[in-house]
Amino acid sequence: MSARAPADRSAAVRHAQRVGGQVAALAGMLAADRPFPEIAQQVLAARGSLDSLLGRLIEYVLPHFVA
């Protein structure tokens, strides 16, 4: 990331940690043989969170390259 405010970086780190938690929960659900609809919902939630994280990172980094 660029030289943006430390709060921006901290927010992105927390977001990435939440994504990691969602993926860990997914692994647990698979190991516990949870029903497919529950697993699919968790996959979609994790994917949405990853997409959101990417958007956040682009917002932080892109101005550095455009400026």
Order of alpha helices (4+ residues) and beta strands (2+ residues): alpha-alpha
